[in-house]
Amino acid sequence: MEILEIRRYGADTAVVVTRGEVVKGAPKKLGKLATYTLVREADGQWRIAAVQKTKHKGLMEAVSFKFQPATKPAAH
């Protein structure tokens, strides 16, 4: 798994975008995107509040970033 971006929304909320793959052995490419919404609870621990996973489609991602450049993650 590779972390592409972490966005903080206040002191106790963050959105983390990752790219990864689950396979036997080393993956040829990281083809799935996951977006995690994290919240820090009263005990100080970060917990996953929600997860959304999507299969990576490079062509559609490139088109999306072309027309909506602000949606492109900071990391590659």
N, C-alpha and C positions, 0 to 999 in steps of 0.2 A: 504494500500500500504506500502511496505517496500523497502527502498533504499538499494540495494546490493553493489553498487560501484559508486564512482565518480572519473573520470579521467580528469585531467586538461591538456589542450593542449595550452600552452601559457596563457596570462593573460585574454583573452577574449573568450575562447572556452572551453567547457567541454562536456563530454559524461557521462550520468547518466543512470545506469541500475537499474530497479526496478522490484519487483515481487508484483503482486496484483490480485484482483478478484472483480468483480462487481456482487453482489447478494443481495437479500433481507435478512436481518439478518446478523449474523456472518458467514463468509465463513469457510468451513471445512479445506480448504488448499488454499494457494495462488498459483494459477495455470497458471497465464499469466505473461510473461516477457515483459517488454517494455524498449526500448533503446531510450533515448532522446538525441539529439544533441542540445546544448544550446550555444548561442552567446550573448556576452555583447555588447549592442549597444552604440552609442555615448552619449546617455542620462544616461548611467550607469546601465540601466535595463537589466536583463537577459531575453532573449526571446527563445522560442522553435523554432528551425529552421527545425527540422525533428523528426519524431517519427516512430519507427518500433516495432510492437507488435507480439508476438509469444506465442502460447500455450505451457506451460511447459510440457516437456516429460522427466521425471526423468531418465529413463533407457538410453535414447539417450544422455542426458546431462552427465551422468556418463561415458559412453563410450567415448564421446568427450573429457572430462577432462582427462581420462586415457591416451589417445593418444596425446593430446595437453594440457599438464598441465598449460601452460602459459595463456590459455584462461579462466581458472577458476577464478571467481570473488574473491576478497579478503575477503568479508563477506559471511556468510552462509545464 
